[in-house]
Amino acid sequence: MRVKNEDMKDLGNRPLIMGILNVTPDSFSDGGKYFDSKMAVEHALELAACGADILDVGGESSRPGAAPVSLEDELARVIPVVKEICRRIDIPVSIDTNKSEVARRALDVGASVINDISALRVDEKIGQFAADYKSYLILMHMRGTPQNMQDDTHYNDLIGEVSGFLKSSVERAMSFGVSKDRIIIDPGIGFGKSVDGNFVILKNLHRFLELGCPILVGASRKSFIGKALNVDLDGRLEGSVAAACYAVLNGADIIRVHDVAETKQALTVIEKITGAAVS
């Protein structure tokens, strides 16, 4: 199967909402809720009905300290779900993985985006499959691995280091034959960053525009929002929507979120304001 040219036709024309679907028992926000394949597909339908433009399916938690998942377990978790979603929903499906075999199998059953939080560092064959299938490829900045990424969150030049990493990652992907117009970059909010560092990235998001790739931001429900507002997980909706709105106004093309309906409403108002005619 090859990705259709129209799969991401609106990318760059308006902000896109990527709905999160964690088929895991241990993700930080919704671990276990959609571990059952049937429930996962039902939630995917709900996210699409709420206005998701893309669905991001993952079978391995990347929260700080999360344990790795075997290839066999990850395949068993995500491939049936991706296949059924692609059969029932006509929107792009992303596979969130750093394993090339998971990526390949997901592309074979209809996925059109690979979301690799390791940016080809764990399994560079993902770059080859992205090129062969002409899929979209998301490359994220992360220092270390989910197991140790929060051990050292100090940077002498946070924006410069993240930008340099992403630039090198884009060049590496292109060396496999991935077209630059199919590469999306993600500065990695919450991945090897301090609380303040996450806010610095959001404030300076526009500086990543010079890399010439669409920008994805995933701040939804993350701990830096909870710490800033002194709220637990259930109280992070408003802060997450605020971060999404600011990110869009500062250059983000895709917002990866748990709360699709609320984010959709907020971004619709933002779109009405920015598109209003001058009287």
C-alpha positions, 0 to 999 in steps of 0.5 A: 500500500502507498500513501495517497497524496490527499491523505494530508491535503490540509497540512499547512493550510490550517491547524490540524488536530491529532487525536491520541489513541493509546492502546496501552495499559500504562500511558500517563493519562489514559493508560488501560482505558483503551487497551481492549481493541474494541474499546480503542476502535470505538474511541477512535470513532469518537475522536473522529466525530469530535473533529480529529483530523488525524488519529495517532495510535500507539502501543508503547507508553513513552511516559517518563520511566515507562518500560519497553514493550516487545515487538510481538506485544506492540504488534498485537496491540496496534495492528488490529486497531489500525486496520479496523480504524482505516477500514471504518474512518476516512482520515489519516492514521498515524502509527506512534512507534520506534520499531520499523516492523511495527511501522511497516505492518501499520502502513500495510494495513492503511496508516499513512504517518509514522510518528517516531519519537526517537527520530530514527535513533532507535531503528533507522529502517523506519526512514527507509520504510517512510521513503518506500511507502511515501508516508509522512514521518514525524521526527521528535527531539528527545534527550535519551530514552523515556527511561532516563530522559528526565535525569538531565534537563539542563541545556546551555542553549535549549532552542539551539540544541533542539533546533540543531537536533531536528535539523540533523534528523531531517537531513538523516531522513532525507538521506533515506529518500524521504521527501522533505515535504513529507517530514514533520518536526516535533520539539518534544514537549515533556521529553527531556525538558524541565517545566520552564524549558517546556514553556520556553519551547512554546514561547520560541516555537516560531524559531523552528519555522526556519527548518522548513517543515510543519511543526507538531506540538504535543502538550496535552495534559502533560505534567508541566501544565499540572505543576504550573497550575498546581492541579492534578491530571483531571484539572489540566484541560484548560491549560492544555487548550491554552497551550494548544492555542498559543502553539498554533498562533506561534507556528504549530501546524499540528496539535496532538491532544487527548481532548479533541472536542474542546481543542477543536472549539478553541481553535475554531474561535482562533481561526475566526479571530485571525480571519476576521475582516478589517473594518 
